[in-house]
Amino acid sequence: MIENVQVLTLGTECRDKATEITGTVTHWVMNMGGRVEYLFQPRGLDEEGAPLKKLYLCRERLEVSEGNFEMVEVPFEILGSQVTDKASGFTGMATQFIRHINGCFHVEIQPKGMLPKKGTVTQSRDFDLRACVGEKIAVLTDEERSASHRERPSPSERPQPRQYD
């Protein structure tokens, strides 16, 4: 089931109402409940010349206008289902989607259980949805996959979930 969802257009320049900092919306994240939150890149560099750390914000904190929104199709039925990254075999429940500013669409996968030696929950990871398989994931033809990679290249790697540096 594909759902149409209204989200802020990525690349929107706006202001965070709380910090009063201006920046750009670079990602949106949708959880299993359908809630969308945003990664906001403040404009500027730190003391070492690196970009300032991104903020994870709700829409309500961002000063935007109605013209800053778009409708996107989201394969919501994938969330809550079992998904596997084909290359690594990493398997678990699809818990959220991440849309990147250049268009690629990732899914976060949370494996079952705990790490026996550490006694901690296995950390979730995110993967380009096109590289994953699962009962609810549509299979792309070779032509569709090639066109998708040309139009929406995926970043090679990014920090683990919620470590948005």
C-alpha distance (Angstrom), angle and dihedral (degrees) to the residues before:
residue distance angle dihedral
M1 . . .
I2 3.78 . .
E3 3.79 114.5 .
N4 3.79 127.9 -161.6
V5 3.78 109.4 -130.6
Q6 3.79 129.0 -175.0
V7 3.82 111.5 -130.8
L8 3.78 137.4 163.0
T9 3.79 110.9 -88.8
L10 3.78 107.5 -106.9
G11 3.79 111.5 -116.3
T12 3.81 91.4 40.6
E13 3.79 110.8 147.2
C14 3.79 111.4 -142.4
R15 3.79 145.5 136.5
D16 3.79 130.3 -95.0
K17 3.81 104.6 -127.9
A18 3.82 93.9 -149.5
T19 3.80 100.1 50.3
E20 3.82 95.4 23.8
I21 3.82 87.4 -135.2
T22 3.81 120.4 145.5
G23 3.79 119.6 -135.9
T24 3.80 147.3 125.4
V25 3.82 132.7 -78.9
T26 3.83 103.8 -123.7
H27 3.84 105.4 169.0
W28 3.76 140.8 13.1
V29 3.79 124.9 -150.3
M30 3.83 124.3 -158.0
N31 3.79 119.8 -164.4
M32 3.80 129.9 -156.8
G33 3.80 90.8 -89.0
G34 3.80 91.0 57.9
R35 3.81 94.1 -109.8
V36 3.81 113.5 146.1
E37 3.79 122.8 -151.8
Y38 3.77 129.8 175.7
L39 3.79 141.8 -132.7
F40 3.78 109.9 -133.6
Q41 3.81 120.4 -161.9
P42 3.82 109.3 -153.7
R43 3.79 113.0 -140.6
G44 3.78 111.4 -109.6
L45 3.77 145.8 51.3
D46 3.79 132.2 -95.0
E47 3.82 126.9 -124.5
E48 3.82 90.6 -79.7
G49 3.80 93.9 51.3
A50 3.81 94.5 -106.0
P51 3.83 123.7 129.4
L52 3.79 114.5 -86.5
K53 3.81 114.7 -98.7
K54 3.82 114.6 -85.9
L55 3.79 119.5 -113.3
Y56 3.82 123.8 -135.3
L57 3.83 104.0 -138.0
C58 3.78 142.2 172.1
R59 3.81 117.7 -123.4
E60 3.80 90.5 -110.4
R61 3.82 91.4 68.0
L62 3.79 93.1 55.9
E63 3.79 121.2 87.6
V64 3.81 101.8 -137.8
S65 3.80 139.3 140.9
E66 3.81 131.5 -126.2
G67 3.82 88.9 -100.8
N68 3.82 89.7 65.2
F69 3.82 93.7 71.0
E70 3.79 133.2 87.3
M71 3.80 136.3 -178.3
V72 3.81 116.1 -115.5
E73 3.78 131.8 -175.5
V74 3.80 112.2 -120.7
P75 3.84 124.1 -171.4
F76 3.81 89.9 -136.9
E77 3.83 94.2 169.7
I78 3.82 89.3 72.5
L79 3.81 91.0 67.9
G80 3.78 109.4 92.3
S81 3.81 93.2 22.1
Q82 3.81 128.5 107.3
V83 3.81 113.2 -94.5
T84 3.82 133.0 -178.9
D85 3.79 130.4 -159.7
K86 3.81 101.2 -130.5
A87 3.80 96.2 -147.1
S88 3.81 99.4 50.1
G89 3.80 103.4 21.1
F90 3.83 90.3 -126.0
T91 3.82 103.3 161.1
G92 3.78 136.5 -175.5
M93 3.78 145.0 100.7
A94 3.81 119.7 -36.9
T95 3.81 101.4 -122.2
Q96 3.80 105.1 169.6
F97 3.78 145.7 -1.5
I98 3.80 125.7 -126.2
R99 3.82 120.8 -160.6
H100 3.81 114.9 -162.4
I101 3.80 124.4 -147.3
N102 3.82 93.0 -108.0
G103 3.79 92.6 53.0
C104 3.79 107.3 -98.4
F105 3.79 115.4 137.4
H106 3.80 121.9 -143.6
V107 3.79 133.7 -171.3
E108 3.80 123.8 -148.7
I109 3.80 113.5 -136.0
Q110 3.83 122.3 -156.5
P111 3.83 114.2 -164.8
K112 3.82 121.8 -145.8
G113 3.75 123.9 -102.9
M114 3.74 138.1 6.4
L115 3.78 137.5 -67.8
P116 3.81 103.5 -100.3
K117 3.83 97.5 -148.1
K118 3.80 96.1 45.5
G119 3.80 99.8 31.6
T120 3.79 90.5 -136.3
V121 3.77 132.8 121.9
T122 3.80 114.9 -94.5
Q123 3.80 106.5 -102.1
S124 3.79 116.8 -112.6
R125 3.80 120.5 -120.8
D126 3.77 133.8 -161.9
F127 3.80 126.9 -130.3
D128 3.78 136.9 -178.5
L129 3.81 103.2 -90.5
R130 3.82 90.1 -133.3
A131 3.82 88.9 64.7
C132 3.80 93.4 53.8
V133 3.77 135.1 84.4
G134 3.76 131.4 -157.2
E135 3.77 142.1 136.5
K136 3.82 91.8 -90.7
I137 3.84 97.3 42.2
A138 3.80 116.3 98.6
V139 3.80 114.0 -126.5
L140 3.82 113.0 -124.6
T141 3.78 123.2 -145.4
D142 3.82 116.7 -122.7
E143 3.82 89.3 -103.1
E144 3.83 92.9 49.7
R145 3.81 91.2 47.8
S146 3.84 92.7 49.4
A147 3.80 92.0 48.5
S148 3.80 90.9 47.5
H149 3.83 92.9 51.3
R150 3.83 91.0 48.6
E151 3.80 93.2 49.2
R152 3.81 98.1 38.0
P153 3.81 113.1 22.9
S154 3.77 115.3 -167.6
P155 3.80 122.7 -127.6
S156 3.79 109.8 -106.9
E157 3.76 93.7 -126.0
R158 3.77 140.6 -20.8
P159 3.80 136.1 -172.1
Q160 3.79 117.7 -75.8
P161 3.84 119.3 -83.9
R162 3.79 116.0 -58.7
Q163 3.80 92.6 7.3
Y164 3.78 92.8 104.0
D165 3.79 102.2 168.0
